Each structure stands twice: as C-alpha cells, then as structure tokens.
C-alpha cells in the first residue's frame, strides 16, 4: 500500500485504499498524508533546486505590474468630461420634466344631468 493512497477510516480507524472502508463500509475518511509526509517528497524538498537567473528587465516589469495592481491611480476627470456629464444630466432632467407634464391629470367624471321634471310629476 502506498502512503499517497492510504486512507484512514474516521469511523473504525482502519487504514485502507478503497473508496469505502472494507470493515464498516463507511465513506468518511482522511488521507494519511495529512499527518505523515512521504519520504520521496521530503527528499525532493531538501534537494537543491536549479534556478534560472532572473533577468533584471523582467523583474522590473513584474514589480511595476504589481505596483499598478496594488495602487491604481484613478483617472483624473478632464474639463470636457465634466461639461459632457453636466450637459447629459441637464438633458435627462429636461426629458423627465416633459414626461411628467405629458401625463394627463385624472379628471373627475362629470355628473349625469338630471332630467327635467314634467309638470305632471310636480303636482
């Protein structure tokens, strides 16, 4: 059994490789690599790594990119953008006023005219 595949059943504490525990058929497990580090991984981590030399131009570009991400400079509004925004706002207010006035006010219904009484009804 390889350590990378070994699982510890959380119900009966059996070590197995299957998806289900062979003893209690439970699906709750934890990999043993959570607590135990395989020896080939330790040997690979302790071995010296071959690194390529860092090009100063690449490094400078990376630093500049990170600096721009972390400290973005907001675009400064120009006079033209401010004037255009103000004109657009006034135009929207004018359209809203026209729509408000265009809606008819509800008028009360006229009262039905009363029929004139005849002289017979009056007597």
N, C-alpha and C positions, 0 to 999 in steps of 0.2 A: 504494500500500500504506500503510495507516495504522499508525502506530507502536504503537498499542494492540493490534493484531492480529499484528504481526510476531513471528516465532519464529526462533530460531537453532538450527539442527540441531547437536547435540552430536557427531555422528559426522563430518560432512563440512564443517561450518561454513557451510552455505548458509542464507540468510535467506529465509523463505517464510511463507505464511499457512495452508497446508493442515494437516490432521491428520498426514499422512505427508510426509516430505521428498520433493520431486519428483525429486531427484538419486539418493539412495541408499535411499529407501523406509523410512527409519528412523522410529521413533516417539519417539525420545528428543530432546527439545528444551527450550529455555528461552525465556521471553518476553524480548524486548529491553527492556521497561520495567523489568526487574530492574536494569539498569545505566544506562538513559537515561530521564530524566524528560520526558514530553511537555510542550510549551510551554504548552498551554492549562491544564494542571494547575499549572504554575509561576505563570502569570498569575492564576489563581484563588486560589492560596495567598497571593500578595503583595497582593491587593486587600483593602482594609479591610472587615471584616465588621461587619454591623449586629447589635448585640447588644441584647437587651431588658434593661431594668433588673431587677435581682434584688430580689424582694420580701424584706424582712428576715425576715418571719414564715416564708416558705417556706425560706429559708436556715437559720434556726434549727431548723426541724423536720428538715431534712436532716442537720444536724450532730448533733442528738440521736439520730436513727436510726442514723447511722454509729457514734456513741459506744456505743450499746447493742449493736450488732453486734460491735464490736471488744472491748468489755469487758463481757461479760454477767455479771450478778450471779446467783450460784446461789441458788435458793430456800432459805430457812432452814427447817429442819425444826421443826415445832411439836411441843409435848408430845403432842398427840393422835396425830400421825403416828407418833411414836416408840413410843407404847404400842400402837397398832394393829399396827405392824410386829413388835414383840416378841411380841404375842399370836398373830399369824399364824405366826411362827417356831416357837413352842411347840406350836401345833396341828399343824404339819407334822411335828415330831419325834414327837408322840404317835401320829399316823397311821402313820408309818414304823415305830415300835416295834410297833404292833398287827399290821402286815403281816408284820414279821419273825417275830413269835411265832406267827402263824397258819399259817405254812408248816410242814408236818409234817417231823419229822426222819426221815431214812431209817432204817428198822428192819432189822436183819439177818433174813434168812429163817430160819424155824425148820428145824431139821434133821429130815429124814424119820425117822419112828420105825422102829426096827429090828424086824423080825418076830421073834416069839419062836421059838426053836428047838424043834423037836419032839424027843421023846426018841429018835426013830429017827435023826435027824441027829447026835445027840450020841454015839451008840455006834459 
